[in-house]
Amino acid sequence: MFILLVLCATAVGAATRDPGQHFFDSTFGDFAEELETARDEGKKGILLMFEMDECPFCHRMKTTVLNQPEVQDYYKAHFMIFPVDIEGDVEIHDFAGTAMPQKDFALKTHRVRATPVFAFFDLDGNLVARYTGATGDATEFMWLGEYVVQERYKDITFPAYKRERQAAAAE
């Protein structure tokens, strides 16, 4: 019985991938330049995950949702994805090219006070959707991505979209 549990745990662990390598993209912190790359690669936009080191909800997202191959594959197909440390002093350039520390970009520009915050930007650098907190599971996070990819944010809130998806799944 114990061996069976170990084998099951190993199999589950093998089905995940490190989000640092498979979810987030590398960046030099120039988001205006990243927009050009996103356009060139045919992406829908840019996803920023505002986070901080000691955030238990960020950690939970990374270890239960962002490490899932289907989540990684879907998001990487549609978005360029970058983490932003809300306490970070590393200088970045915002979508307009203005230089500032990550913490100022988070707090002053986007009013991020709690983490995680998932902020979706279109190819012009406009914020089109924002989700604060950890999602309940990978399915809900996938729905969030689909909500943005399908541009449903133009006509419905994410909670209403989620109710639609839950109702469809129940049928």
Secondary structure, DSSP 8 states (H G I E B T S, - for coil): -HHHHHHHHHHHHHT---HHHHTS----SBHHHHHHHHHHTT-SEEEEEEE-TT-HHHHHHHHHTTT-HHHHHHHHHHEEEEEEETT---EEE-TT--EEEHHHIIIIIH---SS-EEEEE-TTS-EEEEEES--SSHHHHHHHHHHHHTTGGGTS-HHHHHHHHHHHHH-
